[in-house]
Amino acid sequence: MTTTLLLVTAVFIFGILGAVFFLIRRSRQPQAAASGRLPFRRRYVALPVGILVFSLALSAVFYGQLPEEVAYRFNLDGTPESFLSRGSTLAVMLAAQLLLALGAVAVTWVITRMRSLSENRESLWVQPEGLLLFMGNMPALPQLILAFALADIFSYNAYEVHIMPLWLFSIIVLVIGAVVIGRFAIPVFLRALRGMNDTGGNKEE
């Protein structure tokens, strides 16, 4: 079962990476806004909602295999440091996931209500759809770490095996997040720089 959990986690991580690059490609395809406002699209929050659903499914599968008191915090050598009831542990972990996902949905929805983004599309340094896609899916980074921590809690308490040190997984996620952010931010920075240079040249003329 530990091997199965490890494979499921690996497939999930690679699925998230594939979804990230797919969403980045889709963000380069601007779509017309309806009624002067940007439409709210599911892909703007696909990653936060997907990770939340994965965490709920994982909890439903492994809840019955957990002892009444579960280890949820570990020392660097992997030994348990703190214990909590399984209900409280799941409630805290899933509540954090839910808040991040709801926050992503709420922020993205509010931004789509702003007419200025659609009306001033041509003057912006980034397409509004790309901005929404980026902002809405950013909470997926801490959610991914929380989802792994949850899977590791299940693995240790059910089979006394750690999948991977949480600190190592966190570094991997942060490096991937930095790459994704750079992939989005660098083109925006270059466009902004060209725009400022063009504006400066026009003023000199």
C-alpha positions as CSV (number, residue, x, y, z in Angstrom):
1,M,0.0,0.0,0.0
2,T,2.9,2.3,0.6
3,T,4.1,1.8,-2.9
4,T,0.6,2.5,-4.2
5,L,0.4,5.7,-2.2
6,L,3.8,6.8,-3.5
7,L,2.7,6.1,-7.1
8,V,-0.5,8.0,-6.7
9,T,1.4,10.9,-5.2
10,A,3.9,10.8,-8.1
11,V,1.2,10.7,-10.7
12,F,-0.6,13.5,-9.0
13,I,2.5,15.7,-9.0
14,F,3.3,15.0,-12.6
15,G,-0.3,15.7,-13.5
16,I,-0.1,19.0,-11.7
17,L,3.0,19.9,-13.7
18,G,1.3,19.0,-16.9
19,A,-1.7,21.0,-16.0
20,V,0.5,24.0,-15.2
21,F,2.2,24.0,-18.6
22,F,-1.1,23.4,-20.4
23,L,-2.6,26.4,-18.6
24,I,0.4,28.6,-19.4
25,R,-0.1,27.7,-23.1
26,R,-3.9,28.5,-22.9
27,S,-3.1,31.8,-21.2
28,R,-1.5,33.0,-24.5
29,Q,-4.8,32.7,-26.3
30,P,-6.8,35.8,-25.4
31,Q,-10.6,35.5,-25.6
32,A,-13.1,38.2,-26.1
33,A,-14.9,39.5,-23.0
34,A,-18.7,39.4,-22.8
35,S,-20.7,42.5,-21.8
36,G,-17.6,44.5,-21.0
37,R,-16.4,42.0,-18.3
38,L,-14.1,39.1,-18.4
39,P,-15.8,35.7,-18.1
40,F,-15.0,33.6,-15.1
41,R,-13.5,30.3,-16.4
42,R,-12.9,27.1,-14.5
43,R,-9.2,26.9,-15.6
44,Y,-8.5,30.1,-13.7
45,V,-8.8,28.1,-10.5
46,A,-8.3,24.5,-11.8
47,L,-5.2,23.7,-9.8
48,P,-6.5,24.9,-6.3
49,V,-9.8,23.1,-6.8
50,G,-8.1,20.0,-8.2
51,I,-5.7,19.7,-5.3
52,L,-8.6,20.2,-2.8
53,V,-10.6,17.4,-4.5
54,F,-7.5,15.1,-4.4
55,S,-7.0,15.8,-0.7
56,L,-10.7,15.0,0.0
57,A,-10.5,11.8,-2.0
58,L,-7.2,10.8,-0.2
59,S,-8.8,11.5,3.2
60,A,-11.9,9.4,2.4
61,V,-9.7,6.4,1.3
62,F,-7.3,6.5,4.3
63,Y,-9.4,7.8,7.2
64,G,-10.5,4.4,8.3
65,Q,-6.9,3.1,8.4
66,L,-5.7,5.7,10.8
67,P,-5.4,5.2,14.6
68,E,-7.4,7.4,16.9
69,E,-4.3,9.5,17.7
70,V,-2.1,10.3,14.7
71,A,1.4,11.7,14.4
72,Y,1.2,14.9,12.4
73,R,4.5,16.6,13.2
74,F,7.9,14.9,12.8
75,N,11.5,15.5,13.7
76,L,14.2,15.8,11.1
77,D,15.0,12.1,11.5
78,G,11.3,11.2,10.8
79,T,10.3,10.3,14.3
80,P,6.9,11.7,15.5
81,E,7.0,14.8,17.6
82,S,3.3,15.7,18.1
83,F,0.1,13.8,18.1
84,L,-3.5,14.8,17.6
85,S,-6.8,13.0,17.1
86,R,-7.4,11.9,13.5
87,G,-10.6,14.0,13.2
88,S,-8.8,17.1,14.3
89,T,-5.8,16.5,12.1
90,L,-8.0,16.0,9.0
91,A,-10.2,19.0,9.9
92,V,-7.2,21.4,10.2
93,M,-5.5,20.1,7.0
94,L,-8.6,20.1,4.9
95,A,-9.8,23.5,6.3
96,A,-6.5,25.1,5.2
97,Q,-6.9,23.6,1.7
98,L,-10.5,24.8,1.5
99,L,-9.6,28.3,2.6
100,L,-6.9,28.5,-0.1
101,A,-9.2,27.2,-2.8
102,L,-12.1,29.5,-1.8
103,G,-9.7,32.4,-1.6
104,A,-8.5,31.7,-5.2
105,V,-12.1,31.5,-6.4
106,A,-13.2,34.7,-4.6
107,V,-10.2,36.8,-5.7
108,T,-10.4,35.6,-9.3
109,W,-14.2,36.2,-9.5
110,V,-13.8,39.7,-8.1
111,I,-11.1,40.5,-10.7
112,T,-13.4,39.4,-13.5
113,R,-16.0,41.9,-12.3
114,M,-13.5,44.8,-13.0
115,R,-14.5,46.4,-16.3
116,S,-11.2,48.3,-16.4
117,L,-9.3,45.1,-17.2
118,S,-11.4,44.4,-20.3
119,E,-11.7,48.0,-21.4
120,N,-8.0,48.8,-21.2
121,R,-6.8,45.5,-22.6
122,E,-4.6,47.0,-25.2
123,S,-2.7,49.2,-22.8
124,L,-1.9,46.4,-20.3
125,W,1.5,44.7,-20.2
126,V,-0.1,41.3,-19.7
127,Q,-3.3,39.8,-21.2
128,P,-6.1,39.8,-18.5
129,E,-6.7,36.1,-19.1
130,G,-3.1,35.3,-18.4
131,L,-3.1,37.4,-15.2
132,L,-6.3,35.7,-14.0
133,L,-4.8,32.3,-14.8
134,F,-1.6,33.1,-12.9
135,M,-3.3,34.7,-9.8
136,G,-6.0,32.1,-9.5
137,N,-3.7,29.1,-9.6
138,M,-0.9,30.5,-7.4
139,P,-2.5,29.1,-4.2
140,A,-1.8,25.7,-5.6
141,L,1.9,26.0,-4.4
142,P,1.1,25.9,-0.7
143,Q,-1.8,23.6,-1.3
144,L,0.5,21.1,-3.0
145,I,2.8,21.1,0.1
146,L,-0.2,20.6,2.4
147,A,-1.5,17.8,0.2
148,F,1.9,16.0,0.4
149,A,2.0,16.6,4.2
150,L,-1.4,15.0,4.4
151,A,-0.3,12.0,2.3
152,D,2.8,11.6,4.4
153,I,0.7,11.6,7.6
154,F,-1.4,8.8,6.1
155,S,1.7,6.9,5.0
156,Y,3.4,7.1,8.4
157,N,0.4,6.4,10.6
158,A,-1.0,3.6,8.5
159,Y,2.3,1.9,7.4
160,E,5.1,3.7,9.5
161,V,6.8,4.8,6.3
162,H,7.6,8.3,5.1
163,I,7.2,9.1,1.4
164,M,9.8,11.8,1.4
165,P,11.1,14.4,3.8
166,L,8.6,17.3,3.8
167,W,11.4,19.9,3.6
168,L,12.8,18.2,0.5
169,F,9.4,18.1,-1.2
170,S,8.8,21.8,-0.2
171,I,12.1,22.8,-1.9
172,I,11.1,20.9,-5.0
173,V,7.7,22.7,-5.1
174,L,9.3,26.1,-4.5
175,V,11.8,25.5,-7.3
176,I,9.0,24.5,-9.7
177,G,7.0,27.5,-8.5
178,A,10.0,29.8,-9.2
179,V,10.3,28.4,-12.7
180,V,6.6,28.9,-13.4
181,I,6.6,32.4,-11.9
182,G,9.6,33.3,-14.0
183,R,8.0,31.8,-17.1
184,F,5.1,34.2,-16.5
185,A,6.9,37.3,-15.1
186,I,9.9,37.6,-17.4
187,P,7.9,38.1,-20.6
188,V,5.7,40.7,-18.7
189,F,8.8,42.5,-17.5
190,L,10.3,42.5,-21.0
191,R,7.0,43.9,-22.5
192,A,6.9,46.5,-19.8
193,L,10.5,47.5,-20.5
194,R,9.8,47.8,-24.2
195,G,6.7,49.8,-23.5
196,M,8.7,52.3,-21.3
197,N,11.4,52.6,-23.9
198,D,8.8,53.2,-26.6
199,T,7.1,55.9,-24.5
200,G,10.5,57.5,-23.8
201,G,11.3,57.5,-27.5
202,N,8.0,59.1,-28.4
203,K,8.5,61.8,-25.9
204,E,11.9,62.7,-27.3
205,E,10.4,63.0,-30.8
